[in-house]
Amino acid sequence: MTTSTSIDDLFVHNKAWAAQMERDRPGFFTGLMAQQKPRYMWIGCSDSRVPANQITGLEPGEVFVHRNVANVVVPSDLNCLSTIQYAVDHLKVEDLMVVGHYGCGGVLAALEGMRLGLVDNWTRHVRDVRDKHYNLLKDTPVQHRHDVLCELNAIEQVVNVAQSTVMRDAWARGQKVSLHSWCYSLHNGLITNLEMTVPGVGGLHEIHQRAVQLVAERQRD
């Protein structure tokens, strides 16, 4: 369901929301101003239908969020890496989730080789994931390939986070922070745990192989 909303309406809604929050929870905004100590970081897609706080039932201030097209993490993206470093080094988050979503337009463009413009240079990274898992996708029924690539992309981006200098340095100094790969469904609002959980520097290859194997097994069930 869509509604026509003007810019002015957004200010009206904001005032109503702020007033309602202060009535229901006096001191809410004062508390937010006092400190930011989120336990979680969420790296997700820019898709407007995938809001991190609402999906997880977390309050403002409880999850630190970075979003881009198709939830991609690459070594050349200093924006994303700087956000991760701030979350890990300064906010001391304990869990970092890369969250894809089924039906992702960026992933579909990569899967089908669609031309969308400048963003094609960005979805090139997802095409790399597609090519890496060519055999798995080839053996997947056509109607399920989009969902499978959404899962594989989220898994591979966790590998990229794990191999970043930020995470290697954090783990080397003994910091407790785990990485996770999830995929969200727009159809039912539920998150699938892709079983790609990386608690430290060791065992990444085995964890990755098992997560990919589980993707393939879900398609056979």
Rosetta blueprint (number, residue, H / E / L):
1 M L
2 T L
3 T L
4 S L
5 T L
6 S L
7 I H
8 D H
9 D H
10 L H
11 F H
12 V H
13 H H
14 N H
15 K H
16 A H
17 W H
18 A H
19 A H
20 Q H
21 M H
22 E H
23 R H
24 D H
25 R L
26 P L
27 G L
28 F H
29 F H
30 T H
31 G H
32 L H
33 M H
34 A H
35 Q L
36 Q L
37 K L
38 P L
39 R L
40 Y E
41 M E
42 W E
43 I E
44 G E
45 C E
46 S L
47 D L
48 S L
49 R L
50 V L
51 P L
52 A H
53 N H
54 Q H
55 I H
56 T H
57 G L
58 L L
59 E L
60 P L
61 G L
62 E L
63 V E
64 F E
65 V E
66 H E
67 R E
68 N E
69 V L
70 A L
71 N L
72 V L
73 V L
74 V L
75 P L
76 S L
77 D L
78 L H
79 N H
80 C H
81 L H
82 S H
83 T H
84 I H
85 Q H
86 Y H
87 A H
88 V H
89 D H
90 H H
91 L L
92 K L
93 V L
94 E L
95 D E
96 L E
97 M E
98 V E
99 V E
100 G E
101 H E
102 Y L
103 G L
104 C L
105 G H
106 G H
107 V H
108 L H
109 A H
110 A H
111 L H
112 E H
113 G L
114 M L
115 R L
116 L L
117 G L
118 L L
119 V L
120 D H
121 N H
122 W H
123 T H
124 R H
125 H H
126 V H
127 R H
128 D H
129 V H
130 R H
131 D H
132 K H
133 H L
134 Y H
135 N H
136 L H
137 L H
138 K H
139 D L
140 T L
141 P L
142 V H
143 Q H
144 H H
145 R H
146 H H
147 D H
148 V H
149 L H
150 C H
151 E H
152 L H
153 N H
154 A H
155 I H
156 E H
157 Q H
158 V H
159 V H
160 N H
161 V H
162 A H
163 Q L
164 S L
165 T H
166 V H
167 M H
168 R H
169 D H
170 A H
171 W H
172 A H
173 R L
174 G L
175 Q L
176 K L
177 V L
178 S E
179 L E
180 H E
181 S E
182 W E
183 C E
184 Y E
185 S L
186 L L
187 H L
188 N L
189 G L
190 L L
191 I E
192 T E
193 N E
194 L L
195 E L
196 M L
197 T L
198 V E
199 P L
200 G L
201 V L
202 G L
203 G L
204 L H
205 H H
206 E H
207 I H
208 H H
209 Q H
210 R H
211 A H
212 V H
213 Q H
214 L H
215 V H
216 A H
217 E H
218 R H
219 Q H
220 R H
221 D L
